[in-house]
Amino acid sequence: MRSFCRRLTGHEEDANDLAQDTLLRATKGLAAYDPDRPFAPWIYRIARNACLNHLEKQRVRAAAPPRRGGRSDPPPDVLVARREEVLRVRRALMALGAEDRRLLTMKLVRGLGNDEIARRLGVSRGALRTRACRALARLRAALDGETEVRP
């Protein structure tokens, strides 16, 4: 059994593990074995399936991109572009008036909901929607490079 698994996998250690796994599977599935049929083809089929499953798992692992910290790192040019975009948005945000900056920081950066922002600013939800819409329009204008940004 071990030499059969070694021929399929090409690795001695894997063959030992797979031969043992084959015997465990055969023991568990002994009730499914038909005694009127030859035993060797049945157990070698179990071994073959175990080896093929093992090789498929190895292939999938080898094809997966390397992971660091639970996710793959973006290429350096993407990181530079992100940094530049963050700086661009930060400059545009600083070009806005203090109230617009405060509102957009609460909404976009801190992720607060409209009810919480309206409470903190002391305005109604309707007034908040109007202010947020206007502040976002001014931020878009600043990001588009328009020279005049009104508070």
Buried (B, 14 or more C-beta within 10 A) or exposed (E): BBEBBBEBBEBEEBBBBBBBBBBEBBEEEEEEEEEEEEEEEBBBEBBBEBBEEBBEEEEEEEEEEEEEEEEEEEEEEEEEEEEEEEEEBEEBBEBBEEEBBBBBBBBBEEEBEEEEBBEEBEBEEEEBEEBBEBBBEBBEBBBEEEEEBEE
